[in-house]
Amino acid sequence: MTTILIKLFATLRLTTGIQTIDFSGESEPSVDELIDVIQDRVDAGGTGLDVRRELLLPDGRIRPGTILLIDGHNVLHADGLTTRVPSGSALSVFPPVGGG
């Protein structure tokens, strides 16, 4: 059994009211599959937020400014969205944030 803690930050947390999501599954999911898990949880909350649009470009690449960390390691330095997340890990999701 695979267990992963998904942590949402910044505007994702503020907009959805979700701080963490506990994932359990039979195999190690990819980061992309966990984005779907986040979307399912957001949809259940009724906020109408399109998580993929927030985090990814229309062509499916990670949007500049988005930070996806597995136990503190940026997935950009691994296999990006296809990176497998090991059981017992934490996926931290930071959407792009504007400001100045």
URNOR-V207895 format. One record per backbone hydrogen bond with DSSP energy under -1.0 kcal/mol. CO is the residue of the C=O (numbers start at 1). NH is the residue of the N-H. E is the energy in kcal/mol with one decimal. If there is no record, write none. Layout:
BEGIN
co = <CO,CO>
nh = <NH,NH>
e = <E,E>
END
This chain:
BEGIN
co = <2,3,4,5,6,7,9,10,11,12,13,19,21,23,25,29,30,31,32,33,34,35,36,37,38,39,40,41,42,50,51,52,55,57,61,63,67,68,69,70,73,74,75,75,79,80,81,83,86,89,90,91,92,93,94>
nh = <25,88,23,91,21,93,12,14,15,16,17,8,6,4,2,85,34,35,36,37,38,39,40,41,42,43,44,45,47,54,55,56,63,60,57,66,94,75,92,73,70,77,78,80,82,83,32,31,89,5,71,7,69,9,67>
e = <-2.2,-3.8,-3.2,-2.6,-2.3,-2.9,-1.3,-2.3,-2.9,-2.0,-2.3,-2.5,-3.0,-2.3,-3.4,-3.0,-1.8,-1.7,-1.4,-1.4,-2.3,-2.5,-2.5,-2.0,-2.7,-3.0,-1.9,-1.2,-1.1,-1.8,-2.3,-3.2,-2.7,-2.4,-3.2,-2.4,-3.0,-2.5,-2.9,-1.8,-2.7,-1.7,-1.7,-2.5,-1.7,-1.6,-2.5,-1.7,-1.7,-2.2,-2.6,-3.2,-2.5,-1.8,-2.9>
END
